[in-house]
Amino acid sequence: MQQLEDLTGEEVDVEEGAIATAFKKVAAEELEKLYPLKALAEAHRLPVTPLLTEYQQTLAGIQASASDDCVRILTETGAIFGETREKVRKLRDAISERALGVLRQARMATEVVWQRLSAHGPSAEVGQCVSDLNGLLTSEQFAEHIDDIAAKTKTVLEAYRGAYLALFDRRAEAYQKVTEEIKNRPEWEPLARTNKDLADALIAPLRTRIGDEADRAAVACGTGLGNASLTEMESDLAAVDGLRSSVLVKLHELSIGSEVKPPVRRFRLGEIFNRPIQTQQDLESAIGQIRDSLQKFIDEGATVILE
């Protein structure tokens, strides 16, 4: 039969038993090659498991059928069988270590990176790449688009890398500046000299937010996503003034050293005078309000920390 000869590439005896035997031999060979491919597909969550399962059932059915049923299957579905066999062969050839690596990166980009990046203003192009990747990663034709998947994944990862490094550097600069400011205070040197552990503990919340250069380097070269999320770093930036004030208050309290400590008042200029200063009269009014507020704190015996 022509269909069987097309499958085997050899001439086949037209006798029913010989046709059935040859077709079953093809099915057995296909099954032997199918098992490792299906295991690989399941292990790596490839979107072809239903296709391979159906093909496995077809092959098992051919092997289990009687000779006349086997010939009938070949006659009725030989062309479809050949198409599926070729599709599976191409799939087997396409699933290389590189392809599996590309798919792992693509899933990380859509499942982990996008979750971190989506709320931080990515471009429309990046969002479209994620949408395209979600479609390709669930398509039976994914193997035909490995290069496209790799390119779209690169776009998403580069967008995340740029956002992460920019935030990392802004946060590091802000907290480094505050840490240096604290260390330059006159109260710092005596404390650091007499109780280094306490001094280190005092500025630890600032130091930890400067970040680790090894962490930054891992993101820069693509081997990691960073210890902090983008949201965490944005929160750290928003909290820098509050943490600075908290450390200053504690530093001042430690520097006094007496059992009875005066109250500490934090003074923010914007809370006292929040109108624009445009004239000399505005300036004098602002200075007067600030002076009166500070004098009130001093009269109460408080120590004032400007913010």
C-alpha positions in Angstrom: 0.0 0.0 0.0 1.2 3.5 -1.0 0.5 5.0 2.4 2.6 2.5 4.3 5.4 2.7 1.7 5.3 6.5 2.3 5.7 5.9 6.0 8.4 3.3 5.8 10.2 4.3 2.6 10.2 0.7 1.6 8.1 -1.6 -0.7 5.5 -3.6 1.3 3.8 -6.9 0.6 0.2 -6.3 -0.3 -0.9 -9.2 1.9 -3.0 -8.0 4.9 -0.9 -9.7 7.5 2.3 -8.2 6.1 0.8 -4.7 5.9 -0.4 -5.0 9.5 3.0 -6.2 10.7 4.8 -3.4 9.0 2.5 -0.8 10.3 2.7 -2.1 13.8 6.5 -2.0 13.5 6.3 1.7 12.6 4.1 2.2 15.6 6.5 0.4 17.9 9.5 2.4 16.7 7.5 5.7 17.1 6.5 4.7 20.7 10.1 4.0 21.6 11.1 7.5 20.5 7.9 9.1 22.0 8.4 8.1 25.6 11.5 10.3 26.3 10.0 13.2 24.3 6.8 13.1 26.3 8.7 12.9 29.6 10.7 15.9 28.5 7.6 17.8 27.6 6.0 17.1 30.9 9.1 18.0 32.9 9.4 21.3 31.1 5.7 22.2 30.9 5.7 22.2 27.1 2.3 22.9 25.5 2.4 19.8 23.4 1.6 17.2 26.1 -2.0 16.7 24.8 -0.7 16.2 21.3 1.9 13.7 22.4 -0.7 11.9 24.6 -3.1 11.6 21.8 -0.3 10.3 19.5 0.7 7.7 22.1 -2.8 6.5 22.3 -3.0 6.2 18.6 0.2 4.2 18.5 -0.9 1.9 21.3 -4.2 1.4 19.5 -2.4 0.3 16.3 -0.3 -2.2 18.2 -3.3 -3.7 20.0 -5.5 -4.0 16.9 -6.2 -7.1 14.9 -4.7 -7.3 11.4 -7.9 -6.2 9.6 -8.4 -3.3 12.0 -4.8 -2.3 11.6 -5.2 -2.1 7.8 -8.4 -0.2 8.2 -6.8 2.4 10.4 -4.0 2.8 7.9 -6.4 3.2 5.1 -8.7 5.7 6.8 -6.2 7.7 8.8 -2.8 7.0 7.1 -2.4 10.6 5.9 -3.2 12.1 9.2 -0.9 9.7 10.9 1.9 10.7 8.6 1.3 14.4 9.3 1.3 13.8 13.1 4.4 11.7 12.8 6.2 14.4 10.9 5.1 17.1 13.4 6.4 15.0 16.3 9.7 14.5 14.5 10.2 18.2 14.0 9.3 18.8 17.6 11.9 16.3 18.7 14.6 18.0 16.6 13.6 21.4 17.8 13.7 20.8 21.5 17.4 21.5 22.2 19.1 22.6 25.4 19.1 26.1 24.0 15.4 26.0 23.3 14.6 24.8 26.8 16.8 27.6 28.2 14.9 30.1 26.1 11.6 28.8 27.4 12.7 28.9 31.0 13.8 32.6 30.6 10.5 33.4 28.9 8.4 31.9 31.7 10.5 33.8 34.3 9.9 37.0 32.3 6.1 36.5 32.1 5.5 34.9 35.5 8.0 36.6 37.8 9.6 39.6 36.2 6.3 41.0 34.8 4.7 40.7 38.2 7.4 43.0 39.6 7.6 45.4 36.6 4.0 45.8 35.5 3.1 48.4 38.2 6.1 50.6 37.5 5.3 52.2 34.2 6.8 49.8 31.6 6.4 50.9 27.9 3.6 49.6 25.7 6.2 47.6 23.8 7.2 45.7 26.9 3.5 45.0 27.7 2.9 43.7 24.2 6.0 41.4 24.4 4.5 39.9 27.5 1.2 39.4 25.9 2.9 37.8 22.8 5.0 35.5 25.0 1.9 34.3 26.9 0.4 33.3 23.6 3.6 31.6 22.3 4.3 29.7 25.5 0.9 28.0 25.2 1.0 27.3 21.5 1.8 23.8 20.0 3.8 25.7 17.4 6.1 27.3 20.1 9.1 25.4 18.7 8.8 27.2 15.4 9.1 30.6 17.2 12.1 30.0 19.6 14.1 33.0 18.1 11.0 35.3 18.4 10.4 34.1 22.0 14.1 34.8 22.8 13.9 38.3 21.4 10.7 39.3 23.2 12.1 37.8 26.4 15.2 40.0 26.1 13.0 43.1 25.7 11.2 42.3 28.9 14.3 41.5 30.9 16.2 44.5 29.7 13.3 46.8 30.8 13.3 45.2 34.2 17.1 45.5 34.5 16.9 49.2 33.6 14.2 49.9 36.1 15.9 48.0 38.9 19.3 49.5 38.4 17.9 53.1 38.3 16.0 52.6 41.5 18.9 50.8 43.2 21.2 53.7 42.4 18.8 56.3 43.5 18.2 54.5 46.8 21.9 53.9 47.4 22.7 57.6 46.8 19.9 58.8 49.1 20.9 56.5 52.0 24.6 57.0 51.5 24.1 60.7 51.8 22.0 60.4 55.0 24.5 58.0 56.5 27.3 60.4 55.9 25.3 63.2 57.3 24.7 61.2 60.5 28.4 60.4 60.8 29.4 64.0 60.4 27.2 65.1 63.3 29.2 66.2 66.4 27.3 63.7 68.5 28.4 60.7 66.4 32.2 60.5 67.0 31.9 60.2 70.8 29.3 57.5 70.5 31.2 55.6 67.9 34.3 55.8 70.0 32.7 54.7 73.3 30.1 52.2 72.0 30.8 51.1 68.5 28.1 48.3 68.6 25.4 50.7 69.6 26.5 53.2 66.9 26.5 50.5 64.3 23.0 49.4 65.3 21.8 53.0 65.2 22.6 53.5 61.5 22.0 49.8 60.5 18.5 50.7 59.0 20.2 53.2 56.8 23.2 51.0 55.8 21.0 48.0 54.8 19.1 50.2 52.4 22.2 51.4 50.6 22.2 47.9 49.0 24.8 45.3 48.1 27.0 45.8 45.1 27.0 42.1 44.5 23.3 42.2 44.3 23.4 45.0 41.8 26.0 43.2 39.7 23.9 40.1 39.5 21.0 42.1 38.1 23.2 44.0 35.7 24.6 40.8 34.2 21.3 39.0 34.2 22.1 36.3 36.8 19.6 37.5 39.3 16.5 39.6 39.9 17.7 41.4 43.0 17.1 41.0 46.7 14.6 43.8 46.8 11.6 44.3 44.6 11.0 47.6 42.7 8.1 48.4 45.1 10.3 47.8 48.2 13.0 50.2 46.8 10.4 52.8 46.0 9.1 52.5 49.6 12.6 52.9 50.9 13.1 56.1 49.0 9.8 57.4 50.3 10.9 56.5 53.9 14.4 58.1 53.8 13.4 61.4 55.5 11.5 59.6 58.2 14.3 57.2 59.0 16.8 60.1 59.0 14.8 61.9 61.6 14.3 58.8 63.7 18.1 58.2 63.8 18.8 61.8 64.6 16.4 61.7 67.5 18.0 58.6 68.9 21.5 60.0 68.4 20.6 63.1 70.2 19.0 61.1 73.1 22.1 59.0 73.4 24.4 62.0 73.3 22.6 63.6 76.3 23.4 60.6 78.5 21.3 61.8 81.5 18.5 59.8 83.0 16.1 62.7 82.6 16.0 63.5 78.9 14.3 66.6 77.5 11.6 66.0 74.9 12.6 66.0 71.3 10.5 67.9 68.8 10.8 67.5 65.0 10.3 70.7 63.2 9.3 70.7 59.5 9.2 74.1 57.9 6.5 73.2 55.5 4.1 72.5 58.3 4.6 75.9 59.9 4.6 78.1 56.7 3.3 76.4 53.6 2.5 79.5 51.5 4.7 80.7 48.7 7.2 83.5 49.6 7.0 86.2 47.0 7.5 89.5 48.9 9.5 90.9 51.7 6.5 90.9 53.9 5.9 87.1 53.1 9.5 86.5 54.1 9.2 88.4 57.4 6.0 86.6 58.2 7.5 83.2 57.6 10.6 84.0 59.7 8.3 85.2 62.5 6.2 82.1 62.5 9.2 79.9 62.5 10.9 81.8 65.3 7.7 81.8 67.4 7.3 78.0 66.9 10.9 77.3 67.8 10.8 79.6 70.8 7.8 77.7 72.1 9.6 74.4 71.9 12.7 75.9 73.6 10.5 77.3 76.4 9.1 73.9 77.0 12.7 72.6 77.4 12.5 70.5 74.3 15.3 69.8 71.9 14.4 70.7 68.3 15.5 68.7 65.2 14.9 70.4 61.9 13.6 68.3 59.0 
